[in-house]
Amino acid sequence: MIAATLLLSGKTVVADELMFTGITWHGSKQFEDTDGQLRTYNGVNPGAIYTFDNGIGVGTFKNSYFKTSVMINYRFLWNDNLGVMGGYATGYEERNSKGIIGGFLLRTNPSSQGWRLVTILQPFGGKSSAFSLAISKEL
């Protein structure tokens, strides 16, 4: 019943939002680099993503493979706190995802200053699945 309510009460139109990316935990500690060497994932991923009120987002961040990514995505919110996102980001072309990104979003209620804590679960990468923390503010 709860799942049906969430699915039926979807909304994609909210205020513009600026999100600052931050920290990521990975399902696996290491990955094989393109030269065959094992490396530890980058868990500090600073960047910024601007999402327009229509759900389209653009941004840049330092990804888990130590590359700068430029991305475009679409975010769909079922309600003010729960949603999904998907899109394309550079810097992943040589990986299994070929640059396709996506995941589930869980946002806290805004603080008195309007800031939210955002968690992003990216379960689609097998061993490279990730859990990220970010902060955001509606504008």
Secondary structure as UniProt FT lines:
FT   HELIX           2..8
FT   STRAND          17..26
FT   STRAND          30..32
FT   TURN            34..35
FT   STRAND          38..40
FT   STRAND          44..51
FT   TURN            53..54
FT   STRAND          56..62
FT   TURN            64..65
FT   STRAND          68..77
FT   STRAND          82..89
FT   TURN            90..91
FT   TURN            93..94
FT   TURN            96..99
FT   STRAND          100..107
FT   TURN            112..113
FT   STRAND          115..122
FT   HELIX           123..128
FT   STRAND          130..138
//
